[in-house]
Amino acid sequence: MPGQGALLLLAFVGLVVVVLLVLLQLTRLGYVIQTTTPGPKSMPARRRWTCST
């Protein structure tokens, strides 16, 4: 079946995404990343709008 490999790849990518999200949500690594990266409030609204366009 030609689509079987694509489905397997899709399942693998989905599994990796779920594992990474759980890892970032439930571990200390996720807390460190969230506290060290600047959030959207650190930028003025005009610059946020310019960066998004």
One Martini backbone bead per residue (centre of mass of N, CA, C, O) as a GRO file, in nm:
protein
   53
    1MET     BB    1   0.093   0.038   0.026
    2PRO     BB    2   0.164   0.374  -0.031
    3GLY     BB    3   0.035   0.520   0.244
    4GLN     BB    4   0.179   0.380   0.486
    5GLY     BB    5   0.435   0.556   0.523
    6ALA     BB    6   0.288   0.822   0.578
    7LEU     BB    7   0.137   0.726   0.831
    8LEU     BB    8   0.386   0.654   0.994
    9LEU     BB    9   0.512   0.936   0.991
   10LEU     BB   10   0.275   1.083   1.123
   11ALA     BB   11   0.279   0.920   1.388
   12PHE     BB   12   0.569   0.993   1.469
   13VAL     BB   13   0.536   1.301   1.476
   14GLY     BB   14   0.307   1.303   1.683
   15LEU     BB   15   0.465   1.166   1.911
   16VAL     BB   16   0.690   1.376   1.935
   17VAL     BB   17   0.509   1.616   2.002
   18VAL     BB   18   0.384   1.502   2.259
   19VAL     BB   19   0.645   1.456   2.416
   20LEU     BB   20   0.744   1.752   2.411
   21LEU     BB   21   0.500   1.880   2.551
   22VAL     BB   22   0.519   1.718   2.811
   23LEU     BB   23   0.808   1.794   2.882
   24LEU     BB   24   0.750   2.110   2.892
   25GLN     BB   25   0.513   2.091   3.111
   26LEU     BB   26   0.642   1.873   3.351
   27THR     BB   27   0.924   2.006   3.365
   28ARG     BB   28   1.198   2.199   3.438
   29LEU     BB   29   1.271   2.274   3.150
   30GLY     BB   30   1.008   2.427   3.088
   31TYR     BB   31   1.042   2.643   3.307
   32VAL     BB   32   1.311   2.758   3.208
   33ILE     BB   33   1.216   2.840   2.925
   34GLN     BB   34   0.979   3.028   3.018
   35THR     BB   35   1.168   3.227   3.197
   36THR     BB   36   1.398   3.303   2.967
   37THR     BB   37   1.187   3.381   2.770
   38PRO     BB   38   1.042   3.622   2.607
   39GLY     BB   39   0.754   3.773   2.602
   40PRO     BB   40   0.501   3.971   2.468
   41LYS     BB   41   0.534   4.203   2.702
   42SER     BB   42   0.838   4.303   2.619
   43MET     BB   43   0.679   4.439   2.384
   44PRO     BB   44   0.564   4.661   2.203
   45ALA     BB   45   0.288   4.679   2.008
   46ARG     BB   46   0.416   4.790   1.748
   47ARG     BB   47   0.644   4.577   1.722
   48ARG     BB   48   0.463   4.329   1.716
   49TRP     BB   49   0.315   4.411   1.457
   50THR     BB   50   0.566   4.431   1.275
   51CYS     BB   51   0.667   4.135   1.318
   52SER     BB   52   0.392   3.995   1.210
   53THR     BB   53   0.420   4.130   0.899
   0.00000   0.00000   0.00000
